[in-house]
Amino acid sequence: MHIAKKNEEMLAIGLVIVATMIALIIGINAKSLWIDECLVYRYINSPSAKEVLKTALDASGSEKQMPLFLLFAWVWSRIFGLSEIAMRSVNVLPAFLYTICGYKIANIVCKKKQVWLGTMFFLLNPIFIAYLNEARPYIALLAFALITVYNSFYEEDFNSRKNIISIHVFLLLGISFHLLFVFSFCIYICGILYHYKSECLKLKMHIKGFLYFLPLYIILLGYMAFTFYYSSSSSIGHTSGSVIASLVVSIYYILGYGGLGPSRNDLRSPSISLLTPVMMVLIAAMSVVLVLFAVALIRNVSKKPLENRPFWLLTAGVLLVICFCLLSIVFHYSFWERHIISLSAIFIVLILEVISACNVRYMAVGLLFLFAVSSMNFRFNYYYGNEDYKSMVNDLSVNDYIVMAQASDVVLEYYGKQFVQNEDFTDPDNQVININNYSFDQVNELVRQYTAEYSGEKLAIVLTSRTANDKCQLYHQINSFGLPNETVVEYRGLRCIMSE
């Protein structure tokens, strides 16, 4: 009987792995790399691991990275290369960890007939799908967070040496991959409080475990302190926006709205006119279902809350939100859902707790359907992608344009174009003239200059929706430069105005 149960579990895990692999493969290189992915490319496109670490150490501002993910990605690139598929497949192992751990939690929390329904919430989590094909550490962070949730709340022997070591190993891995994962310590703290209130805590074991790993925490926190100090002159990240804006956008994505409503590019200049009838219906449906889930969750945690596992999971999520809001206030840091991705792991587990505790099967199916729509939009709907540099560069290269662009130099570099200043322009096939921060009049002056110098060549002007100051607002203001036989093509966050 025991062998049969073990075989059944192995078969289930095998099916989860197959489903994860399918999700990984489909559309892995359908969309262009974006700025953050190409920053990773810039780091790992180095001849040695030492050079990778040196480049990471010398970086400042939002380009500052924690070292372990870069080393992991560098080793991966030495084996599989630097193509889009190779770089994004760095998520293979973390994705397996995440979905297998999700199945194990569903197997514990859900009733037998609901285990696969619960597992599908992890597989179709919109945040998981949105970052699955991105050459960044966020799927790994999601996996480490979910494992921390499992070890802190669902492991049979919470106080065992093996479990305590596992908790600290994955917390340290997460922090070594991204410095903001340090706030995921809230999950472990709430797990300790939950077991304390349940009268099954051996605190001395956890203190010993923490002291054993303390030197590693000190090293990492020292590196983080240096990172914050070194980057203070230019900020550690984006300074635009407010705490409320950061929180609203993060919650918008974590709750699953991101693939149902306006895209990230459109959220930068929000307008009610951006909402289509289909979007409004989907957003309304999601809101109704989530409110019903919230009511069921509140009813559940109100019964002996301090001895209730969902209460402490919810507390961990609230503490995470508070930590990120304080970070934003103190350091003027605009955080996004990818930074607070541990909250997504808590959110999905809370959904499973509600499904198990309440008779909400049809409501769960409805929410899973909305998750599926949101996830499939993230993966296949062109509207929900980042800037489409790949298509833009391919189209302009085929037609031999002289290109002037507001754009990211790292992305252009990845797709074979070099960003140069006006006076350095000598090679139309391989160079793009940098007009970041140019005003409309300055661009027009360049147009007149190059129309005269290259009378037989076609011109293209690329504008980006990622704007930083008044001179970079052309995307939202300009639809024409009066070029001969002018046409305008949108490349999702990039507007290309070109002559024929």
One Martini backbone bead per residue (centre of mass of N, CA, C, O) as a GRO file, in nm:
protein
  500
    1MET     BB    1   0.060   0.063  -0.021
    2HIS     BB    2   0.303   0.248   0.010
    3ILE     BB    3   0.415   0.206  -0.279
    4ALA     BB    4   0.163   0.307  -0.431
    5LYS     BB    5   0.171   0.595  -0.313
    6LYS     BB    6   0.455   0.663  -0.416
    7ASN     BB    7   0.394   0.621  -0.718
    8GLU     BB    8   0.169   0.832  -0.734
    9GLU     BB    9   0.347   1.073  -0.657
   10MET     BB   10   0.557   1.044  -0.887
   11LEU     BB   11   0.354   1.078  -1.115
   12ALA     BB   12   0.258   1.358  -1.036
   13ILE     BB   13   0.534   1.499  -1.055
   14GLY     BB   14   0.578   1.429  -1.351
   15LEU     BB   15   0.334   1.593  -1.456
   16VAL     BB   16   0.431   1.864  -1.348
   17ILE     BB   17   0.693   1.873  -1.513
   18VAL     BB   18   0.562   1.862  -1.791
   19ALA     BB   19   0.388   2.118  -1.758
   20THR     BB   20   0.629   2.307  -1.710
   21MET     BB   21   0.778   2.253  -1.977
   22ILE     BB   22   0.557   2.358  -2.161
   23ALA     BB   23   0.552   2.647  -2.041
   24LEU     BB   24   0.850   2.707  -2.116
   25ILE     BB   25   0.857   2.655  -2.431
   26ILE     BB   26   0.624   2.825  -2.497
   27GLY     BB   27   0.733   3.122  -2.622
   28ILE     BB   28   1.037   3.186  -2.526
   29ASN     BB   29   1.110   3.375  -2.816
   30ALA     BB   30   0.866   3.570  -2.905
   31LYS     BB   31   0.998   3.790  -2.732
   32SER     BB   32   1.161   4.048  -2.642
   33LEU     BB   33   1.406   4.173  -2.500
   34TRP     BB   34   1.479   4.359  -2.214
   35ILE     BB   35   1.653   4.560  -2.018
   36ASP     BB   36   1.704   4.364  -1.774
   37GLU     BB   37   1.803   4.126  -1.945
   38CYS     BB   38   2.045   4.289  -2.079
   39LEU     BB   39   2.197   4.335  -1.818
   40VAL     BB   40   2.267   4.042  -1.780
   41TYR     BB   41   2.418   4.011  -2.045
   42ARG     BB   42   2.643   4.215  -1.976
   43TYR     BB   43   2.756   4.043  -1.744
   44ILE     BB   44   2.777   3.738  -1.881
   45ASN     BB   45   2.954   3.873  -2.120
   46SER     BB   46   3.214   3.716  -1.990
   47PRO     BB   47   3.519   3.542  -1.955
   48SER     BB   48   3.472   3.563  -1.632
   49ALA     BB   49   3.376   3.548  -1.307
   50LYS     BB   50   3.545   3.787  -1.210
   51GLU     BB   51   3.423   3.992  -1.413
   52VAL     BB   52   3.136   3.975  -1.315
   53LEU     BB   53   3.190   4.077  -1.024
   54LYS     BB   54   3.321   4.346  -1.100
   55THR     BB   55   3.082   4.464  -1.257
   56ALA     BB   56   2.879   4.446  -1.019
   57LEU     BB   57   3.046   4.626  -0.820
   58ASP     BB   58   3.058   4.887  -1.020
   59ALA     BB   59   2.779   4.925  -1.008
   60SER     BB   60   2.483   5.135  -1.021
   61GLY     BB   61   2.199   5.158  -0.894
   62SER     BB   62   1.973   4.951  -1.065
   63GLU     BB   63   2.237   4.771  -1.166
   64LYS     BB   64   2.257   4.642  -0.908
   65GLN     BB   65   2.379   4.316  -0.810
   66MET     BB   66   2.362   4.008  -0.711
   67PRO     BB   67   2.596   3.748  -0.749
   68LEU     BB   68   2.472   3.455  -0.777
   69PHE     BB   69   2.296   3.480  -1.028
   70LEU     BB   70   2.523   3.566  -1.220
   71LEU     BB   71   2.686   3.305  -1.188
   72PHE     BB   72   2.467   3.114  -1.276
   73ALA     BB   73   2.422   3.246  -1.558
   74TRP     BB   74   2.713   3.214  -1.655
   75VAL     BB   75   2.730   2.908  -1.645
   76TRP     BB   76   2.486   2.860  -1.828
   77SER     BB   77   2.610   3.015  -2.078
   78ARG     BB   78   2.854   2.820  -2.112
   79ILE     BB   79   2.659   2.580  -2.198
   80PHE     BB   80   2.403   2.735  -2.381
   81GLY     BB   81   2.445   3.039  -2.405
   82LEU     BB   82   2.304   3.377  -2.553
   83SER     BB   83   2.038   3.323  -2.622
   84GLU     BB   84   1.718   3.356  -2.555
   85ILE     BB   85   1.669   3.063  -2.473
   86ALA     BB   86   1.916   3.025  -2.290
   87MET     BB   87   1.864   3.258  -2.089
   88ARG     BB   88   1.562   3.169  -2.011
   89SER     BB   89   1.640   2.868  -1.915
   90VAL     BB   90   1.732   2.945  -1.618
   91ASN     BB   91   1.426   2.858  -1.507
   92VAL     BB   92   1.397   2.552  -1.492
   93LEU     BB   93   1.470   2.467  -1.200
   94PRO     BB   94   1.291   2.671  -1.041
   95ALA     BB   95   1.021   2.576  -1.167
   96PHE     BB   96   1.028   2.292  -1.052
   97LEU     BB   97   1.037   2.370  -0.757
   98TYR     BB   98   0.771   2.527  -0.751
   99THR     BB   99   0.564   2.307  -0.859
  100ILE     BB  100   0.634   2.080  -0.662
  101CYS     BB  101   0.573   2.241  -0.405
  102GLY     BB  102   0.281   2.303  -0.483
  103TYR     BB  103   0.184   2.012  -0.483
  104LYS     BB  104   0.253   1.949  -0.186
  105ILE     BB  105   0.062   2.160  -0.066
  106ALA     BB  106  -0.198   2.059  -0.202
  107ASN     BB  107  -0.178   1.770  -0.071
  108ILE     BB  108  -0.223   1.891   0.220
  109VAL     BB  109  -0.468   2.098   0.196
  110CYS     BB  110  -0.632   1.938   0.005
  111LYS     BB  111  -0.854   1.756  -0.110
  112LYS     BB  112  -0.831   1.489  -0.307
  113LYS     BB  113  -1.022   1.618  -0.543
  114GLN     BB  114  -0.839   1.913  -0.523
  115VAL     BB  115  -0.533   1.892  -0.592
  116TRP     BB  116  -0.529   1.973  -0.898
  117LEU     BB  117  -0.661   2.243  -0.860
  118GLY     BB  118  -0.440   2.356  -0.676
  119THR     BB  119  -0.197   2.315  -0.872
  120MET     BB  120  -0.304   2.507  -1.100
  121PHE     BB  121  -0.251   2.772  -0.948
  122PHE     BB  122   0.055   2.756  -0.983
  123LEU     BB  123   0.074   2.720  -1.297
  124LEU     BB  124  -0.145   2.985  -1.342
  125ASN     BB  125   0.016   3.196  -1.227
  126PRO     BB  126   0.067   3.501  -1.360
  127ILE     BB  127   0.349   3.554  -1.242
  128PHE     BB  128   0.482   3.297  -1.341
  129ILE     BB  129   0.428   3.341  -1.647
  130ALA     BB  130   0.549   3.630  -1.680
  131TYR     BB  131   0.858   3.520  -1.564
  132LEU     BB  132   0.943   3.252  -1.709
  133ASN     BB  133   1.049   3.425  -1.983
  134GLU     BB  134   1.301   3.544  -1.795
  135ALA     BB  135   1.641   3.668  -1.751
  136ARG     BB  136   1.576   3.630  -1.429
  137PRO     BB  137   1.533   3.575  -1.064
  138TYR     BB  138   1.212   3.548  -1.004
  139ILE     BB  139   1.151   3.243  -1.009
  140ALA     BB  140   1.348   3.175  -0.786
  141LEU     BB  141   1.213   3.350  -0.570
  142LEU     BB  142   0.941   3.206  -0.579
  143ALA     BB  143   1.052   2.929  -0.498
  144PHE     BB  144   1.188   3.010  -0.229
  145ALA     BB  145   0.928   3.116  -0.098
  146LEU     BB  146   0.761   2.854  -0.113
  147ILE     BB  147   0.958   2.682   0.050
  148THR     BB  148   0.939   2.859   0.305
  149VAL     BB  149   0.641   2.807   0.349
  150TYR     BB  150   0.658   2.505   0.374
  151ASN     BB  151   0.875   2.492   0.610
  152SER     BB  152   0.701   2.691   0.810
  153PHE     BB  153   0.389   2.532   0.775
  154TYR     BB  154   0.409   2.205   0.642
  155GLU     BB  155   0.612   2.070   0.792
  156GLU     BB  156   0.608   1.820   1.014
  157ASP     BB  157   0.915   1.902   1.120
  158PHE     BB  158   0.997   2.212   1.212
  159ASN     BB  159   1.245   2.135   1.435
  160SER     BB  160   1.432   2.021   1.248
  161ARG     BB  161   1.741   2.035   1.123
  162LYS     BB  162   1.669   2.004   0.824
  163ASN     BB  163   1.456   2.234   0.811
  164ILE     BB  164   1.630   2.469   0.916
  165ILE     BB  165   1.842   2.453   0.697
  166SER     BB  166   1.651   2.493   0.458
  167ILE     BB  167   1.552   2.773   0.529
  168HIS     BB  168   1.833   2.917   0.524
  169VAL     BB  169   1.926   2.840   0.244
  170PHE     BB  170   1.684   2.981   0.087
  171LEU     BB  171   1.724   3.261   0.203
  172LEU     BB  172   2.018   3.297   0.107
  173LEU     BB  173   1.966   3.252  -0.190
  174GLY     BB  174   1.768   3.484  -0.230
  175ILE     BB  175   1.960   3.713  -0.139
  176SER     BB  176   2.186   3.633  -0.353
  177PHE     BB  177   1.986   3.709  -0.594
  178HIS     BB  178   1.817   3.929  -0.404
  179LEU     BB  179   1.809   4.175  -0.169
  180LEU     BB  180   1.479   4.188  -0.121
  181PHE     BB  181   1.449   3.894   0.008
  182VAL     BB  182   1.490   3.963   0.312
  183PHE     BB  183   1.173   4.001   0.374
  184SER     BB  184   1.110   3.682   0.380
  185PHE     BB  185   1.157   3.646   0.687
  186CYS     BB  186   0.858   3.682   0.768
  187ILE     BB  187   0.774   3.389   0.719
  188TYR     BB  188   0.944   3.257   0.942
  189ILE     BB  189   0.843   3.421   1.181
  190CYS     BB  190   0.543   3.333   1.148
  191GLY     BB  191   0.603   3.032   1.181
  192ILE     BB  192   0.700   3.050   1.473
  193LEU     BB  193   0.438   3.175   1.590
  194TYR     BB  194   0.250   2.946   1.506
  195HIS     BB  195   0.399   2.719   1.670
  196TYR     BB  196   0.378   2.859   1.940
  197LYS     BB  197   0.060   2.870   1.950
  198SER     BB  198   0.061   2.542   1.902
  199GLU     BB  199   0.274   2.410   2.099
  200CYS     BB  200   0.542   2.325   1.874
  201LEU     BB  201   0.807   2.474   1.989
  202LYS     BB  202   1.178   2.481   1.941
  203LEU     BB  203   1.363   2.750   1.988
  204LYS     BB  204   1.659   2.656   2.022
  205MET     BB  205   1.692   2.534   1.739
  206HIS     BB  206   1.654   2.811   1.587
  207ILE     BB  207   1.883   2.966   1.720
  208LYS     BB  208   2.111   2.777   1.636
  209GLY     BB  209   2.061   2.800   1.332
  210PHE     BB  210   2.107   3.105   1.309
  211LEU     BB  211   2.399   3.113   1.430
  212TYR     BB  212   2.525   2.929   1.214
  213PHE     BB  213   2.435   3.147   0.970
  214LEU     BB  214   2.527   3.439   1.051
  215PRO     BB  215   2.786   3.496   0.883
  216LEU     BB  216   2.632   3.500   0.609
  217TYR     BB  217   2.440   3.730   0.677
  218ILE     BB  218   2.659   3.944   0.728
  219ILE     BB  219   2.781   3.943   0.448
  220LEU     BB  220   2.522   4.016   0.292
  221LEU     BB  221   2.449   4.275   0.454
  222GLY     BB  222   2.712   4.418   0.385
  223TYR     BB  223   2.667   4.424   0.081
  224MET     BB  224   2.399   4.578   0.096
  225ALA     BB  225   2.505   4.831   0.239
  226PHE     BB  226   2.702   4.902   0.016
  227THR     BB  227   2.492   4.929  -0.207
  228PHE     BB  228   2.332   5.161  -0.084
  229TYR     BB  229   2.566   5.359  -0.045
  230TYR     BB  230   2.688   5.358  -0.336
  231SER     BB  231   2.384   5.438  -0.462
  232SER     BB  232   2.280   5.709  -0.327
  233SER     BB  233   2.341   5.928  -0.554
  234SER     BB  234   2.135   5.750  -0.772
  235SER     BB  235   2.000   5.543  -0.647
  236ILE     BB  236   1.856   5.209  -0.635
  237GLY     BB  237   1.632   5.329  -0.829
  238HIS     BB  238   1.333   5.426  -0.895
  239THR     BB  239   1.188   5.762  -0.819
  240SER     BB  240   0.928   5.737  -0.932
  241GLY     BB  241   0.661   5.802  -0.771
  242SER     BB  242   0.486   5.615  -0.519
  243VAL     BB  243   0.383   5.416  -0.276
  244ILE     BB  244   0.098   5.374  -0.384
  245ALA     BB  245   0.174   5.308  -0.675
  246SER     BB  246   0.350   5.062  -0.614
  247LEU     BB  247   0.130   4.899  -0.465
  248VAL     BB  248  -0.093   4.892  -0.679
  249VAL     BB  249   0.069   4.757  -0.906
  250SER     BB  250   0.155   4.505  -0.750
  251ILE     BB  251  -0.131   4.402  -0.677
  252TYR     BB  252  -0.243   4.393  -0.963
  253TYR     BB  253  -0.052   4.152  -1.041
  254ILE     BB  254  -0.075   3.944  -0.806
  255LEU     BB  255  -0.402   3.912  -0.844
  256GLY     BB  256  -0.426   3.904  -1.191
  257TYR     BB  257  -0.480   4.178  -1.366
  258GLY     BB  258  -0.242   4.220  -1.577
  259GLY     BB  259  -0.402   4.025  -1.813
  260LEU     BB  260  -0.692   4.204  -1.814
  261GLY     BB  261  -0.583   4.483  -1.838
  262PRO     BB  262  -0.377   4.710  -1.857
  263SER     BB  263  -0.075   4.765  -1.941
  264ARG     BB  264   0.222   4.881  -1.840
  265ASN     BB  265   0.248   5.108  -2.049
  266ASP     BB  266  -0.042   5.228  -1.988
  267LEU     BB  267   0.005   5.281  -1.676
  268ARG     BB  268   0.192   5.535  -1.716
  269SER     BB  269  -0.088   5.661  -1.871
  270PRO     BB  270  -0.366   5.673  -1.734
  271SER     BB  271  -0.693   5.571  -1.876
  272ILE     BB  272  -1.025   5.504  -1.930
  273SER     BB  273  -0.991   5.457  -2.247
  274LEU     BB  274  -0.823   5.180  -2.218
  275LEU     BB  275  -1.089   5.043  -2.155
  276THR     BB  276  -1.237   4.772  -2.248
  277PRO     BB  277  -1.509   4.577  -2.233
  278VAL     BB  278  -1.352   4.318  -2.168
  279MET     BB  279  -1.186   4.429  -1.937
  280MET     BB  280  -1.424   4.511  -1.752
  281VAL     BB  281  -1.540   4.228  -1.718
  282LEU     BB  282  -1.284   4.088  -1.603
  283ILE     BB  283  -1.239   4.280  -1.363
  284ALA     BB  284  -1.514   4.237  -1.232
  285ALA     BB  285  -1.493   3.932  -1.193
  286MET     BB  286  -1.236   3.931  -1.023
  287SER     BB  287  -1.342   4.113  -0.794
  288VAL     BB  288  -1.572   3.933  -0.698
  289VAL     BB  289  -1.406   3.678  -0.633
  290LEU     BB  290  -1.201   3.814  -0.435
  291VAL     BB  291  -1.408   3.910  -0.231
  292LEU     BB  292  -1.516   3.630  -0.159
  293PHE     BB  293  -1.244   3.522  -0.062
  294ALA     BB  294  -1.196   3.736   0.158
  295VAL     BB  295  -1.441   3.666   0.328
  296ALA     BB  296  -1.365   3.370   0.378
  297LEU     BB  297  -1.091   3.432   0.512
  298ILE     BB  298  -1.190   3.607   0.749
  299ARG     BB  299  -1.369   3.390   0.873
  300ASN     BB  300  -1.138   3.189   0.920
  301VAL     BB  301  -0.932   3.378   1.093
  302SER     BB  302  -1.146   3.452   1.330
  303LYS     BB  303  -1.085   3.161   1.427
  304LYS     BB  304  -0.854   3.147   1.625
  305PRO     BB  305  -0.607   3.315   1.495
  306LEU     BB  306  -0.333   3.229   1.658
  307GLU     BB  307  -0.405   2.910   1.555
  308ASN     BB  308  -0.402   3.008   1.251
  309ARG     BB  309  -0.250   2.968   0.956
  310PRO     BB  310  -0.374   3.191   0.770
  311PHE     BB  311  -0.312   3.426   0.962
  312TRP     BB  312   0.006   3.403   0.936
  313LEU     BB  313   0.018   3.431   0.634
  314LEU     BB  314  -0.117   3.708   0.623
  315THR     BB  315   0.090   3.847   0.806
  316ALA     BB  316   0.332   3.807   0.619
  317GLY     BB  317   0.214   3.977   0.389
  318VAL     BB  318   0.184   4.243   0.547
  319LEU     BB  319   0.483   4.271   0.625
  320LEU     BB  320   0.590   4.290   0.341
  321VAL     BB  321   0.441   4.548   0.264
  322ILE     BB  322   0.558   4.728   0.487
  323CYS     BB  323   0.856   4.701   0.410
  324PHE     BB  324   0.827   4.823   0.121
  325CYS     BB  325   0.709   5.094   0.207
  326LEU     BB  326   0.949   5.183   0.382
  327LEU     BB  327   1.157   5.168   0.162
  328SER     BB  328   1.022   5.382  -0.021
  329ILE     BB  329   1.037   5.615   0.185
  330VAL     BB  330   1.344   5.616   0.266
  331PHE     BB  331   1.471   5.554  -0.054
  332HIS     BB  332   1.295   5.624  -0.299
  333TYR     BB  333   1.149   5.342  -0.391
  334SER     BB  334   1.026   5.176  -0.677
  335PHE     BB  335   0.829   4.914  -0.658
  336TRP     BB  336   0.756   4.583  -0.772
  337GLU     BB  337   0.626   4.273  -0.813
  338ARG     BB  338   0.911   4.137  -0.846
  339HIS     BB  339   1.011   4.224  -0.555
  340ILE     BB  340   0.722   4.101  -0.417
  341ILE     BB  341   0.693   3.785  -0.500
  342SER     BB  342   0.636   3.640  -0.226
  343LEU     BB  343   0.335   3.725  -0.216
  344SER     BB  344   0.238   3.522  -0.432
  345ALA     BB  345   0.283   3.263  -0.270
  346ILE     BB  346   0.089   3.337  -0.039
  347PHE     BB  347  -0.167   3.382  -0.208
  348ILE     BB  348  -0.200   3.093  -0.322
  349VAL     BB  349  -0.211   2.947  -0.047
  350LEU     BB  350  -0.466   3.095   0.055
  351ILE     BB  351  -0.654   2.984  -0.157
  352LEU     BB  352  -0.626   2.688  -0.066
  353GLU     BB  353  -0.732   2.731   0.221
  354VAL     BB  354  -1.016   2.819   0.133
  355ILE     BB  355  -1.094   2.573  -0.032
  356SER     BB  356  -1.068   2.374   0.212
  357ALA     BB  357  -1.258   2.532   0.431
  358CYS     BB  358  -1.453   2.584   0.188
  359ASN     BB  359  -1.743   2.585  -0.029
  360VAL     BB  360  -1.562   2.689  -0.339
  361ARG     BB  361  -1.542   2.540  -0.616
  362TYR     BB  362  -1.670   2.735  -0.830
  363MET     BB  363  -1.500   2.980  -0.752
  364ALA     BB  364  -1.227   2.845  -0.813
  365VAL     BB  365  -1.277   2.796  -1.113
  366GLY     BB  366  -1.319   3.093  -1.187
  367LEU     BB  367  -1.037   3.190  -1.096
  368LEU     BB  368  -0.875   2.997  -1.277
  369PHE     BB  369  -0.982   3.111  -1.543
  370LEU     BB  370  -0.871   3.401  -1.500
  371PHE     BB  371  -0.580   3.313  -1.475
  372ALA     BB  372  -0.559   3.189  -1.758
  373VAL     BB  373  -0.615   3.445  -1.917
  374SER     BB  374  -0.386   3.614  -1.799
  375SER     BB  375  -0.153   3.419  -1.874
  376MET     BB  376  -0.205   3.401  -2.185
  377ASN     BB  377  -0.161   3.701  -2.233
  378PHE     BB  378   0.130   3.714  -2.141
  379ARG     BB  379   0.230   3.503  -2.358
  380PHE     BB  380   0.046   3.583  -2.647
  381ASN     BB  381  -0.013   3.885  -2.608
  382TYR     BB  382   0.127   4.156  -2.748
  383TYR     BB  383   0.022   4.384  -2.553
  384TYR     BB  384   0.185   4.245  -2.281
  385GLY     BB  385   0.452   4.341  -2.361
  386ASN     BB  386   0.737   4.461  -2.419
  387GLU     BB  387   0.946   4.604  -2.595
  388ASP     BB  388   0.993   4.561  -2.959
  389TYR     BB  389   1.303   4.538  -3.063
  390LYS     BB  390   1.331   4.302  -3.257
  391SER     BB  391   1.134   4.393  -3.480
  392MET     BB  392   1.252   4.672  -3.527
  393VAL     BB  393   1.540   4.588  -3.610
  394ASN     BB  394   1.465   4.396  -3.841
  395ASP     BB  395   1.305   4.596  -4.020
  396LEU     BB  396   1.532   4.818  -4.046
  397SER     BB  397   1.758   4.633  -4.160
  398VAL     BB  398   1.619   4.537  -4.422
  399ASN     BB  399   1.570   4.866  -4.515
  400ASP     BB  400   1.802   5.064  -4.464
  401TYR     BB  401   1.826   5.260  -4.209
  402ILE     BB  402   1.842   5.562  -4.054
  403VAL     BB  403   1.881   5.571  -3.698
  404MET     BB  404   1.683   5.734  -3.447
  405ALA     BB  405   1.702   5.690  -3.079
  406GLN     BB  406   1.495   5.610  -2.819
  407ALA     BB  407   1.681   5.395  -2.602
  408SER     BB  408   1.838   5.095  -2.527
  409ASP     BB  409   2.164   5.006  -2.542
  410VAL     BB  410   2.153   4.703  -2.445
  411VAL     BB  411   1.944   4.602  -2.653
  412LEU     BB  412   2.081   4.692  -2.910
  413GLU     BB  413   2.338   4.529  -2.861
  414TYR     BB  414   2.208   4.247  -2.869
  415TYR     BB  415   2.085   4.322  -3.176
  416GLY     BB  416   2.354   4.467  -3.324
  417LYS     BB  417   2.358   4.768  -3.199
  418GLN     BB  418   2.508   5.090  -3.192
  419PHE     BB  419   2.543   5.353  -2.977
  420VAL     BB  420   2.558   5.694  -3.096
  421GLN     BB  421   2.667   5.986  -3.169
  422ASN     BB  422   2.633   6.209  -3.407
  423GLU     BB  423   2.956   6.248  -3.464
  424ASP     BB  424   2.995   5.907  -3.485
  425PHE     BB  425   2.849   5.862  -3.753
  426THR     BB  426   2.936   5.582  -4.008
  427ASP     BB  427   2.726   5.311  -3.968
  428PRO     BB  428   2.415   5.228  -4.067
  429ASP     BB  429   2.410   4.909  -4.015
  430ASN     BB  430   2.527   4.932  -3.684
  431GLN     BB  431   2.401   5.216  -3.617
  432VAL     BB  432   2.268   5.440  -3.356
  433ILE     BB  433   2.124   5.735  -3.284
  434ASN     BB  434   2.133   5.930  -2.999
  435ILE     BB  435   1.809   6.080  -2.861
  436ASN     BB  436   1.829   6.103  -2.578
  437ASN     BB  437   1.692   6.404  -2.454
  438TYR     BB  438   1.558   6.512  -2.695
  439SER     BB  439   1.410   6.743  -2.865
  440PHE     BB  440   1.215   6.828  -3.121
  441ASP     BB  441   1.414   7.036  -3.244
  442GLN     BB  442   1.667   6.853  -3.239
  443VAL     BB  443   1.556   6.634  -3.425
  444ASN     BB  444   1.494   6.816  -3.666
  445GLU     BB  445   1.788   6.899  -3.713
  446LEU     BB  446   1.887   6.612  -3.779
  447VAL     BB  447   1.705   6.563  -4.018
  448ARG     BB  448   1.821   6.789  -4.194
  449GLN     BB  449   2.114   6.691  -4.193
  450TYR     BB  450   2.062   6.388  -4.305
  451THR     BB  451   1.909   6.466  -4.562
  452ALA     BB  452   2.159   6.608  -4.686
  453GLU     BB  453   2.387   6.381  -4.650
  454TYR     BB  454   2.146   6.137  -4.713
  455SER     BB  455   1.951   6.152  -4.979
  456GLY     BB  456   1.925   5.821  -5.041
  457GLU     BB  457   1.813   5.781  -4.756
  458LYS     BB  458   1.642   5.640  -4.495
  459LEU     BB  459   1.438   5.740  -4.221
  460ALA     BB  460   1.438   5.676  -3.853
  461ILE     BB  461   1.221   5.728  -3.563
  462VAL     BB  462   1.263   5.638  -3.220
  463LEU     BB  463   1.020   5.602  -2.962
  464THR     BB  464   0.967   5.606  -2.608
  465SER     BB  465   0.769   5.536  -2.313
  466ARG     BB  466   1.034   5.566  -2.150
  467THR     BB  467   1.028   5.830  -1.926
  468ALA     BB  468   1.224   6.099  -1.740
  469ASN     BB  469   1.168   6.375  -1.897
  470ASP     BB  470   1.074   6.642  -2.085
  471LYS     BB  471   1.259   6.551  -2.341
  472CYS     BB  472   1.107   6.239  -2.318
  473GLN     BB  473   0.789   6.300  -2.445
  474LEU     BB  474   0.747   6.227  -2.752
  475TYR     BB  475   0.564   5.975  -2.756
  476HIS     BB  476   0.311   6.155  -2.631
  477GLN     BB  477   0.335   6.404  -2.870
  478ILE     BB  478   0.450   6.250  -3.135
  479ASN     BB  479   0.348   6.161  -3.496
  480SER     BB  480   0.549   6.375  -3.650
  481PHE     BB  481   0.831   6.485  -3.895
  482GLY     BB  482   0.788   6.521  -4.208
  483LEU     BB  483   0.850   6.287  -4.381
  484PRO     BB  484   0.881   6.119  -4.655
  485ASN     BB  485   0.631   5.920  -4.671
  486GLU     BB  486   0.508   5.884  -4.391
  487THR     BB  487   0.533   5.637  -4.126
  488VAL     BB  488   0.364   5.448  -3.857
  489VAL     BB  489   0.507   5.224  -3.607
  490GLU     BB  490   0.423   4.989  -3.362
  491TYR     BB  491   0.643   4.838  -3.086
  492ARG     BB  492   0.558   4.823  -2.807
  493GLY     BB  493   0.664   5.122  -2.676
  494LEU     BB  494   0.736   5.181  -2.981
  495ARG     BB  495   0.793   5.454  -3.210
  496CYS     BB  496   0.796   5.449  -3.572
  497ILE     BB  497   0.931   5.702  -3.781
  498MET     BB  498   0.911   5.686  -4.144
  499SER     BB  499   1.046   5.663  -4.448
  500GLU     BB  500   1.001   5.562  -4.807
   0.00000   0.00000   0.00000
